[in-house]
Amino acid sequence: MSQDFVALFKHWLAQQHKASHYCLLISADPDALAAALAMRKLLRQKVQCVDIRFVNTISRPDNLAMIRYLRIPAMQWRPEDAEHYSHFAMLDSQPTHNPAFAPYTYSLVVDHHPEDDIARFLRPDAYCLLRKGIGATSTILARLLKGTGQRPGPLLATALLYGIRTDTASFERSGGEEDLKAYHWLFKYANATILRRICRSEYLRDWLPLFARAFRSLKDCPGNGAHASLNEVKNADLLVSIADFFTKVHGLRWIAVSGVVEKKIVVIFRGDGARDVGQMAKQCFSSLGQGGGHRNLARAEFPLSQVPENVKPVEFVHQKLASYHVLRKTQIGG
């Protein structure tokens, strides 16, 4: 990671006005929550107000535990609150990633995902820091804290540590030297007891019957993969937790877990890197809605109305996954 970005950030930070009101807009997950908490610390020295607002529904147990134990002052975003802010910033995402982000222009974007075409969403004086080779946005924020001479307190250090841990899957899925350096630096300041509490908050008891449904629906796919379907679920967080669980199954190279969420089909992909599941999600489903991600994890979603009338959603998704592997086999010459 280039050293120059810290100097550029310090220059941008020095230009901020004391009267400014910042909204840190995120799609809440551990990495986004941790990065927003760190950016709040950096900005509060320079501006009047910094609020953390999330556009999604938080239901995953580890996210709820993280907010509770680390006292993260994050609240649900309401579009009618936009008039209260003079500036918007985004952490661990980009304005094209969610329709709720699109109405605003941003003074700051910090992310580790592949770069989208976001220039039209940026203010002329915006600072945009995109580092797709880094395993977590929390790593970037740890570098900004260290580079500006800020020492994280135990709660912030624990948050950033957990953000790196989740996005890299404890360095099994992604992450490199920069992530490892940040992890070691943060570990000195983190609260190990709270970290253990959060790490153990993975599942809700109400989810157990849905896990059983996923096990019963499991179908093999080419390339040592599998597809599980839950039909209708309240939110996609359950799909993510089940997909993460399946990554621990020996011999399973990739998994797709699908479900219907508010008249949308959501498909969560996880893999070991042997197959690029981000490319799989894009090729299978982007023409129907949205699809893409990293080599090891990805997501697709599209309207339920895209499924033909006489076809069940689970069958439709399975057909798309199977056709991808047939096409891929043809492209590589069998």
ChimeraX attribute file (.defattr): number of C-alpha atoms within 10 A of each C-alpha:
attribute: neighborCount
match mode: 1-to-1
recipient: residues
	/A:1	11
	/A:2	6
	/A:3	9
	/A:4	8
	/A:5	18
	/A:6	19
	/A:7	13
	/A:8	14
	/A:9	18
	/A:10	14
	/A:11	12
	/A:12	15
	/A:13	16
	/A:14	11
	/A:15	11
	/A:16	13
	/A:17	11
	/A:18	13
	/A:19	11
	/A:20	16
	/A:21	17
	/A:22	23
	/A:23	25
	/A:24	25
	/A:25	28
	/A:26	28
	/A:27	24
	/A:28	23
	/A:29	22
	/A:30	26
	/A:31	26
	/A:32	28
	/A:33	30
	/A:34	33
	/A:35	31
	/A:36	34
	/A:37	28
	/A:38	22
	/A:39	23
	/A:40	20
	/A:41	16
	/A:42	19
	/A:43	18
	/A:44	15
	/A:45	13
	/A:46	17
	/A:47	17
	/A:48	13
	/A:49	17
	/A:50	25
	/A:51	18
	/A:52	23
	/A:53	21
	/A:54	21
	/A:55	18
	/A:56	15
	/A:57	13
	/A:58	17
	/A:59	14
	/A:60	20
	/A:61	19
	/A:62	22
	/A:63	19
	/A:64	17
	/A:65	19
	/A:66	26
	/A:67	19
	/A:68	12
	/A:69	15
	/A:70	21
	/A:71	13
	/A:72	18
	/A:73	14
	/A:74	18
	/A:75	11
	/A:76	15
	/A:77	19
	/A:78	11
	/A:79	11
	/A:80	7
	/A:81	9
	/A:82	14
	/A:83	7
	/A:84	10
	/A:85	14
	/A:86	13
	/A:87	18
	/A:88	22
	/A:89	26
	/A:90	26
	/A:91	27
	/A:92	26
	/A:93	23
	/A:94	28
	/A:95	25
	/A:96	13
	/A:97	12
	/A:98	13
	/A:99	9
	/A:100	18
	/A:101	21
	/A:102	15
	/A:103	10
	/A:104	15
	/A:105	19
	/A:106	27
	/A:107	20
	/A:108	21
	/A:109	23
	/A:110	24
	/A:111	24
	/A:112	21
	/A:113	19
	/A:114	13
	/A:115	13
	/A:116	11
	/A:117	9
	/A:118	15
	/A:119	13
	/A:120	11
	/A:121	19
	/A:122	19
	/A:123	15
	/A:124	11
	/A:125	11
	/A:126	16
	/A:127	20
	/A:128	21
	/A:129	19
	/A:130	21
	/A:131	18
	/A:132	14
	/A:133	14
	/A:134	22
	/A:135	27
	/A:136	29
	/A:137	29
	/A:138	37
	/A:139	27
	/A:140	28
	/A:141	24
	/A:142	29
	/A:143	21
	/A:144	20
	/A:145	18
	/A:146	16
	/A:147	16
	/A:148	14
	/A:149	9
	/A:150	14
	/A:151	14
	/A:152	20
	/A:153	12
	/A:154	17
	/A:155	21
	/A:156	24
	/A:157	26
	/A:158	28
	/A:159	34
	/A:160	33
	/A:161	28
	/A:162	28
	/A:163	27
	/A:164	31
	/A:165	24
	/A:166	19
	/A:167	22
	/A:168	19
	/A:169	15
	/A:170	14
	/A:171	15
	/A:172	11
	/A:173	18
	/A:174	22
	/A:175	20
	/A:176	13
	/A:177	11
	/A:178	16
	/A:179	25
	/A:180	17
	/A:181	14
	/A:182	20
	/A:183	23
	/A:184	11
	/A:185	16
	/A:186	25
	/A:187	16
	/A:188	13
	/A:189	17
	/A:190	22
	/A:191	19
	/A:192	12
	/A:193	9
	/A:194	17
	/A:195	19
	/A:196	11
	/A:197	14
	/A:198	22
	/A:199	16
	/A:200	11
	/A:201	15
	/A:202	14
	/A:203	14
	/A:204	12
	/A:205	7
	/A:206	8
	/A:207	13
	/A:208	11
	/A:209	10
	/A:210	18
	/A:211	18
	/A:212	11
	/A:213	15
	/A:214	22
	/A:215	16
	/A:216	12
	/A:217	15
	/A:218	16
	/A:219	15
	/A:220	14
	/A:221	18
	/A:222	14
	/A:223	13
	/A:224	13
	/A:225	18
	/A:226	19
	/A:227	24
	/A:228	28
	/A:229	25
	/A:230	22
	/A:231	17
	/A:232	15
	/A:233	16
	/A:234	11
	/A:235	18
	/A:236	22
	/A:237	17
	/A:238	23
	/A:239	25
	/A:240	20
	/A:241	18
	/A:242	23
	/A:243	25
	/A:244	19
	/A:245	14
	/A:246	20
	/A:247	18
	/A:248	10
	/A:249	11
	/A:250	7
	/A:251	9
	/A:252	17
	/A:253	21
	/A:254	27
	/A:255	30
	/A:256	32
	/A:257	29
	/A:258	31
	/A:259	27
	/A:260	23
	/A:261	17
	/A:262	14
	/A:263	12
	/A:264	16
	/A:265	24
	/A:266	26
	/A:267	27
	/A:268	28
	/A:269	30
	/A:270	28
	/A:271	25
	/A:272	18
	/A:273	16
	/A:274	12
	/A:275	17
	/A:276	20
	/A:277	26
	/A:278	22
	/A:279	18
	/A:280	24
	/A:281	27
	/A:282	19
	/A:283	16
	/A:284	21
	/A:285	20
	/A:286	16
	/A:287	10
	/A:288	17
	/A:289	14
	/A:290	17
	/A:291	23
	/A:292	22
	/A:293	19
	/A:294	20
	/A:295	20
	/A:296	22
	/A:297	27
	/A:298	22
	/A:299	24
	/A:300	24
	/A:301	22
	/A:302	20
	/A:303	16
	/A:304	16
	/A:305	12
	/A:306	13
	/A:307	17
	/A:308	10
	/A:309	8
	/A:310	6
	/A:311	10
	/A:312	12
	/A:313	21
	/A:314	20
	/A:315	12
	/A:316	14
	/A:317	25
	/A:318	21
	/A:319	13
	/A:320	16
	/A:321	22
	/A:322	17
	/A:323	14
	/A:324	17
	/A:325	16
	/A:326	13
	/A:327	12
	/A:328	13
	/A:329	11
	/A:330	10
	/A:331	9
	/A:332	7
	/A:333	7
	/A:334	8
